[in-house]
Amino acid sequence: MTVIKKYKHLVNPFSLLSLLIVLLAGTATATEVKFVHFTDSNIPVRRGKGEQYKIMKFVKDGNQVEFFEENGNWAKVRLQNGTEGWMLKRYLSDEKPPVEQVRELRKENEQLKTGNEKLTRDLKKIKELQLTSSEELEKLQTSAEEKLAIGLNECNKIKDEYKASQEVNKIMWFLSGAGVLLVGWLIGCFAGGSQRKRNRLL
């Protein structure tokens, strides 16, 4: 009792927690994922490492288990339903069984097929958009050409009208000059006739 009292001050919650962590770390067991392999029949999982122990469960080819430890020809495993037991180590493998590999390959193939179909649809949409854009561009080009043709026609009409008006102006100026000459000649004739008539009267 005296010894406990003497070392009681050395025991505290932190040291107890540290001791507990160390003990848990020492007792923790690493696990590996293994696959039941190389068998066409069900493999028994027993309570102990030996055929004299009771069978707890059966595993099939391709089943996934957690591997804890090995002892001779036996391996301690945990099944997917949580059952722990021992089975012959030679039936365990790191590689996935062919059935599982084929299943994964089929899954990848389906994913690739789905991705390929999506890419095909996207490519089709791009082609449709490109065709639509080409058609719109062609329409705009045709409309621009039509408008340009109409503008050129209007410009030619204006030029023709301007030329015609210039010709009319020339004719009008000519007629105006001829009219002035005609009026002057008539005035001259009238004035000359009046002068001769006045001379006869004198």
C-alpha positions as CSV (number, residue, x, y, z in Angstrom):
1,M,0.0,0.0,0.0
2,T,2.9,2.3,0.8
3,V,4.5,1.5,-2.6
4,I,1.2,2.5,-4.4
5,K,1.0,5.7,-2.5
6,K,4.7,6.4,-3.2
7,Y,4.2,6.1,-7.1
8,K,0.6,7.4,-7.2
9,H,1.8,10.8,-8.3
10,L,3.4,9.3,-11.4
11,V,0.0,7.9,-12.7
12,N,-2.1,10.5,-14.6
13,P,-4.7,10.4,-17.4
14,F,-2.2,11.4,-20.1
15,S,0.2,8.5,-19.3
16,L,-2.7,6.1,-19.2
17,L,-3.9,7.3,-22.6
18,S,-0.4,7.0,-24.1
19,L,-0.1,3.4,-22.7
20,L,-3.5,2.5,-24.2
21,I,-2.5,3.8,-27.6
22,V,0.8,1.8,-27.6
23,L,-1.1,-1.3,-26.6
24,L,-3.7,-0.8,-29.4
25,A,-1.0,-0.2,-31.9
26,G,0.8,-3.3,-30.9
27,T,-2.2,-5.5,-31.1
28,A,-3.5,-4.0,-34.4
29,T,-3.1,-6.3,-37.4
30,A,-2.6,-5.2,-41.0
31,T,-4.9,-6.8,-43.5
32,E,-4.6,-7.4,-47.3
33,V,-7.2,-8.0,-49.9
34,K,-7.0,-11.5,-51.4
35,F,-9.1,-13.4,-53.8
36,V,-10.1,-17.1,-53.7
37,H,-8.5,-18.7,-56.7
38,F,-7.6,-21.9,-58.6
39,T,-10.6,-23.9,-57.5
40,D,-13.8,-25.3,-59.1
41,S,-15.4,-26.2,-55.7
42,N,-16.4,-24.4,-52.5
43,I,-13.5,-24.0,-50.0
44,P,-14.3,-24.3,-46.3
45,V,-13.4,-21.7,-43.7
46,R,-12.7,-23.3,-40.3
47,R,-12.5,-22.1,-36.7
48,G,-8.9,-23.1,-36.5
49,K,-5.9,-23.9,-38.6
50,G,-6.5,-27.5,-39.3
51,E,-9.0,-29.8,-40.9
52,Q,-10.1,-31.1,-37.5
53,Y,-11.8,-27.7,-36.8
54,K,-15.4,-27.0,-37.5
55,I,-16.4,-25.5,-40.8
56,M,-18.0,-22.1,-40.4
57,K,-18.5,-21.0,-44.0
58,F,-17.7,-21.9,-47.6
59,V,-16.2,-19.5,-50.1
60,K,-16.3,-19.8,-53.9
61,D,-13.8,-19.0,-56.7
62,G,-13.6,-15.3,-57.1
63,N,-14.8,-14.3,-53.6
64,Q,-12.9,-11.5,-52.0
65,V,-11.5,-11.9,-48.4
66,E,-9.3,-9.9,-46.0
67,F,-6.1,-11.7,-45.2
68,F,-4.7,-11.3,-41.6
69,E,-1.9,-13.8,-41.0
70,E,-0.5,-17.1,-42.1
71,N,0.6,-20.2,-40.2
72,G,2.1,-22.9,-42.2
73,N,-0.3,-23.9,-45.0
74,W,-3.2,-22.0,-43.4
75,A,-4.3,-18.3,-43.6
76,K,-6.6,-16.4,-41.3
77,V,-9.2,-14.4,-43.3
78,R,-12.3,-12.3,-42.8
79,L,-15.2,-12.8,-45.2
80,Q,-17.3,-10.0,-46.6
81,N,-20.1,-10.8,-44.1
82,G,-17.6,-10.3,-41.2
83,T,-16.9,-14.0,-40.4
84,E,-13.3,-14.7,-39.4
85,G,-11.6,-18.1,-39.8
86,W,-8.9,-20.2,-41.3
87,M,-8.6,-21.6,-44.8
88,L,-5.8,-23.2,-46.9
89,K,-3.4,-20.6,-48.1
90,R,-2.9,-22.1,-51.6
91,Y,-6.4,-21.0,-52.6
92,L,-5.6,-17.3,-52.1
93,S,-4.2,-15.0,-54.7
94,D,-3.4,-11.3,-55.2
95,E,-4.8,-11.3,-58.7
96,K,-8.4,-11.0,-59.4
97,P,-10.0,-14.2,-60.9
98,P,-10.6,-14.4,-64.7
99,V,-14.3,-14.2,-64.1
100,E,-13.9,-10.9,-62.2
101,Q,-11.4,-9.6,-64.8
102,V,-13.8,-10.4,-67.6
103,R,-16.6,-8.6,-65.7
104,E,-14.4,-5.5,-65.3
105,L,-13.4,-5.6,-69.0
106,R,-17.0,-5.8,-69.9
107,K,-17.8,-2.9,-67.7
108,E,-14.9,-0.9,-69.2
109,N,-16.1,-1.9,-72.7
110,E,-19.6,-0.6,-71.9
111,Q,-18.1,2.7,-70.5
112,L,-16.0,3.1,-73.7
113,K,-19.0,2.2,-75.8
114,T,-21.1,4.8,-74.0
115,G,-18.4,7.4,-74.3
116,N,-18.0,6.6,-78.0
117,E,-21.8,7.0,-78.6
118,K,-21.6,10.4,-76.8
119,L,-18.7,11.5,-78.9
120,T,-20.6,10.4,-82.1
121,R,-23.6,12.4,-81.0
122,D,-21.5,15.4,-80.2
123,L,-19.7,15.1,-83.6
124,K,-23.1,14.9,-85.3
125,K,-24.3,18.0,-83.6
126,I,-21.1,19.8,-84.6
127,K,-21.6,18.8,-88.2
128,E,-25.2,20.0,-88.1
129,L,-24.1,23.3,-86.6
130,Q,-21.4,23.6,-89.2
131,L,-23.9,22.8,-92.0
132,T,-26.4,25.3,-90.5
133,S,-23.6,27.9,-90.3
134,S,-22.6,27.3,-93.9
135,E,-26.2,27.6,-95.1
136,E,-26.6,30.9,-93.1
137,L,-23.4,32.2,-94.6
138,E,-24.5,31.3,-98.1
139,K,-27.8,33.0,-97.5
140,L,-26.1,36.1,-96.2
141,Q,-23.7,36.1,-99.2
142,T,-26.6,35.7,-101.7
143,S,-28.5,38.5,-100.0
144,A,-25.4,40.8,-100.1
145,E,-24.9,40.0,-103.8
146,E,-28.6,40.7,-104.5
147,K,-28.4,44.0,-102.6
148,L,-25.2,44.9,-104.4
149,A,-26.8,44.2,-107.8
150,I,-29.8,46.3,-106.9
151,G,-27.5,49.1,-105.8
152,L,-25.5,48.9,-109.1
153,N,-28.8,49.0,-111.1
154,E,-29.9,52.1,-109.2
155,C,-26.6,53.7,-109.7
156,N,-26.7,53.0,-113.5
157,K,-30.3,54.4,-113.6
158,I,-29.1,57.6,-111.9
159,K,-26.2,57.9,-114.4
160,D,-28.5,57.4,-117.3
161,E,-31.0,60.0,-115.9
162,Y,-28.2,62.4,-115.4
163,K,-26.9,62.0,-118.9
164,A,-30.5,62.4,-120.3
165,S,-30.9,65.6,-118.2
166,Q,-27.6,66.9,-119.6
167,E,-28.8,66.3,-123.1
168,V,-32.1,68.0,-122.4
169,N,-30.2,71.0,-121.0
170,K,-28.1,71.2,-124.1
171,I,-31.2,71.2,-126.3
172,M,-32.8,73.8,-124.1
173,W,-29.8,76.0,-124.3
174,F,-29.7,75.6,-128.1
175,L,-33.4,76.4,-128.5
176,S,-33.0,79.4,-126.2
177,G,-30.1,80.7,-128.3
178,A,-32.1,80.1,-131.6
179,G,-35.1,81.8,-130.1
180,V,-33.1,84.8,-129.1
181,L,-31.7,85.0,-132.7
182,L,-35.2,84.6,-134.1
183,V,-36.6,87.3,-131.9
184,G,-33.7,89.6,-132.9
185,W,-34.2,88.9,-136.5
186,L,-38.0,89.6,-136.2
187,I,-37.3,92.8,-134.4
188,G,-34.8,93.8,-137.0
189,C,-37.2,93.0,-139.8
190,F,-40.0,94.9,-138.1
191,A,-37.8,97.9,-137.5
192,G,-36.5,97.9,-141.1
193,G,-40.0,97.7,-142.5
194,S,-41.2,100.6,-140.3
195,Q,-38.3,102.8,-141.4
196,R,-39.0,102.2,-145.1
197,K,-42.7,102.9,-144.6
198,R,-41.9,106.2,-142.9
199,N,-39.5,107.3,-145.7
200,R,-42.2,106.8,-148.3
201,L,-44.6,108.9,-146.4
202,L,-42.1,111.7,-146.4
